[in-house]
Amino acid sequence: MELYISMKAENINPTMFKHVTMDMPSPQNNGYFIAEYREAQEEKILILHQYSSILEKKLQKVGYFLVENFNNGIIVKKKVDESRDYMDEWEEWVEFSNALLEEFESFFDDI
């Protein structure tokens, strides 16, 4: 199983030059932390897809999370709390994402 962690947000002030090779950082809003859990084995993907709705219900109890299925696994998204320090929140997201990966790997090792 593989884990890909990222963050996606909408730019508030889009750049006026669309074809530049580098943009200056700009303010963003409506951000999500994203963790993609990717699996190669079809039977494990099916298990992840079946578990995704249960996982989303459990995560909704502790914050604003979305869980989506995709071809190779599941995507977990968490709304960025813009009132908190971004780096602190990012570090927590990385820890959470890795802990969830360990849980998935432990579960799949047992079956």
N, C-alpha and C positions, 0 to 999 in steps of 0.2 A: 504494500500500500504506500502511496506517495501523498505528501501534503504540500500544497502551494498556498502561501499566505500573502495577501495583498490588501490594498485599501483603494477604494474608488469614491470619487466625489465629483460634484458638478462645479465647474469654475464659475465664480461670481462675475469676474471681469475677464472675458475671453480676450486673447491677444489680438491686436489689429493686423498682425502679419501672420497669415495662415501657413506659410511655407518656410518658417524659420527653423533652424536646426536645434535651437535651444530657447526655451521660454523662461522668463523670470517666474519664480513662484508667485502664485496669485491666491487671494483668499478663496476658500472653498466652503461649500455647505452641502447638506444632505449626504454626508459621508457614511460609508459602510466599511467595516473591516470584513474581509472575506477569507474564508478557509475552504479550499477545495480538497476533498478527500477522494483520491483517485485510486481505482483498483483495476487490475487487468483481468481477473478471473470473473467470468459471467455469473457464477453462482454467488459469489461474494457481493457483486454489484446488486443482485436481486435482494439479498439480505439487507444491504444498506438502504435500498429504496423502500423496503417494507418498514424499516426502523425509522426512517426520516420523519414521519408524522408524529411518532411517539416522542422523538428527540425534540421536535419543535415545541410540542406542548410542555415538555419539561423545562425547556429553556425560556419559554415565555413567562414562566413564573418568576424568573430572576432578572429579566430585562427584555428589551426589544430585539428579538432574534427572528430570522427567517431561515428556513431549511428548504432547499430545492434539490430535486433530482436532476441529474444530467447523464449523458451516455455512459460515462466512466465512473460514476459514483454520486456523491452528494456535495452540495455547496452550503456552507453555514455562513450567514451574514449577521453582523451585529451593528446596530446603529451607533455611530460615533456620538458620544456625549460631548458637545462643543463647549460645555461649561468646565470641563476638566482639562488638565494638561495633556496634550496629545501624546507625548512620549511615554508618560505613565500609562495611559490607556493602551498604547501600542504594545508595551511590554506585557501588560496583563493579557492582551489578546494573543500574543505569541505563546505565553505560558498555557493559556486555556486551550488553544488549538493543538499544541503538542500533547497536553494531557488527554484530550479527546482522541488523538491519534493513537496514543499508547493504549487507551481503553479498547479501541477498535482492533488493534493488533493483538492484544491479549485475548479478546473474544474469538478472533479468527484462529488463533493458535490452538484454542481449546476444541474447535470443531473439526 
